[in-house]
């Protein structure tokens, strides 16, 4: 019995395609270890100007060496980082800015709502994602109906005579 060359080629092609790596699009947890992106290093220690006038310790409270990304960003943009210390609300000087950002009815808890909807969506899509004969890009498969074609959107804006930046050519 002679095996055809095309059958052997198909078997080899399927075997090699199974060696692919999904990378960042793989929606499964990579393992049981810690997530290195959740670790925040402490800020460098500072020598106080006077050892006799040290602040009182606050057990369980805010530490001067703790990370505060929001205050760091405000300081980098020229604002007052003391106004957004943990526990403070929006400073009075930024109330007009906050009102302007919500003028079109933006939900204040939009990130939490989207995270919950996405978790439900992924649970629903996971039921059918397990039934695959060959490895596929699960991210692209799951979010295929929610993705946009950037070239079609760009062309639609150009057809509406809206100014658009130049775009790379479609492949």
N, C-alpha and C positions, 0 to 999 in steps of 0.2 A: 504494500500500500504506500503510495507516494503522497507526501504532504505538499500542497501547493505553496509556492513562495509567497503568494499574497496572504495566505492564512498565517504563515509564520511572521510576516511583516506586521499584520494587524495585532497579533499577540504581543510582539515586541513593543509596538507603539503604545498599547494599553499598559504594559508593564512599566515603561519609562514614564508615562504620563502620571502614574500613581506616585512618583517621587517628588512631585511639586510641593511647594510650601505656600500656604495661604497668607503668611505674614500678618500684617496688621488687620487684614480683613477677616481673619478667623475669629468668630464670635465666641469661641469656647475659652474658658479660663486656661492659661498655660500650665498651671500646676497648682500644688497646694502650698507653695512657699509664699513669703511676704511680697507685697507689691512695692518695688523699689521707688516708684513715683509718689508714694504716699509719705515717704520719710522727708521731713523738713529739717534741715540742719539749723542749729541755734545761731543767732548772730554772735559776733565776736564779743568776748568779755571786755569791759571797760574799767579802767581804774577811776574810782570816784575822786572828785576834787578834794574832798576831805573825808577821812575815815571816821571822824567824830559825828558827821551829819549824814549817816546812811539812812536810806528809807526803811520804813518798817516792813518786815516780811509779810507777804499776803499768801498764806497757804491755799492752794487751789485757785489762786487768782492769776492776774496777768504778771508776767515776768518781763523785765526789760530786754532780755535776750531772746524772747519768743519772736517768731516770725509774724509779721503783720503785712501781708502783701498789699492790702488796700492802702495803708498808710505809706508804704514804700513807694507805690505808684503816684500817690498824691504829692509826696515830697519830690519825686523826680520831675513832675510836671509843674513844680513851683508853688504848690499849695501848702497848707498848714497840716502836717500829719498828726498833730496833737488833737485836731478837731475830730478825727475818726479813730481814736483809741478804742480798743475793744470795749463794748458796752455803751458807747456813745451813739446817739442817733445822728441823722444828717445835720450838719451845722446850719445855723440860721442864714449864713451867707450863701449857702447853696440851695436854699428852698426854691428860689426862682428857677434855677437850672433843673431841679427835680420836677417842678411843675411843667416845664417846657418839654421834658422828655416824655411825660405821660399825657400830653395834650391830645393824642390821637387814640386814646383809650387802650393803652398798653397795659396788659395785666402785670401786676407786681410779682406774682408768683409763676411767671411763664416758664421758668427753667424747671421748676418742680413738676408742673403739669406736663411738660414735654417729656421729662424723664419717666413719669408714670405711664404716659401713652406709649412711649418707646418700649418700655419693659413689657407691657401687655402685647404689643405688636410682635416683639421677639419671641415671647412665649407661644403666641399663636402660630408664628411661622416655624418655630422649632419642631412642631409636630410633623410637618412634612419634610423638613430639612434632613431628617435622619434616613429617609428612604432615597439614597443616591447610590447608583452603581459605581460611579467614578468620582474622584475628588473634584469639587467645583468651588468657585468663589462664593461662599455663603453670604458674604456681605453684599455683593452685587446682586445675588439671587434674591435676598430678602428685601432689599430696598429698590429693586428695579422699577416698580410702579411709582415710586416717590422721587425718582431722579429726573433731572432736567437735561435736555440736550443743549449745551451752551451755545453751539453754533446756530441752532434754530432760534433760540431766544435772542441772540445777538442780531440775527437777520430780521426777526420780528420788530425789534426796536429800530433798526435801520429803515425798514419799510414804513414805520410810523414817523419817520423823519425826526427821531430822537437822537441827539448826539451820543455816539458810543465811541469808546476808545478802540484803537486798532486791536485786532485779535490775530493770533497765529492761524495759519491756514489749516483747514481740516485735513486730516490724514487720509 
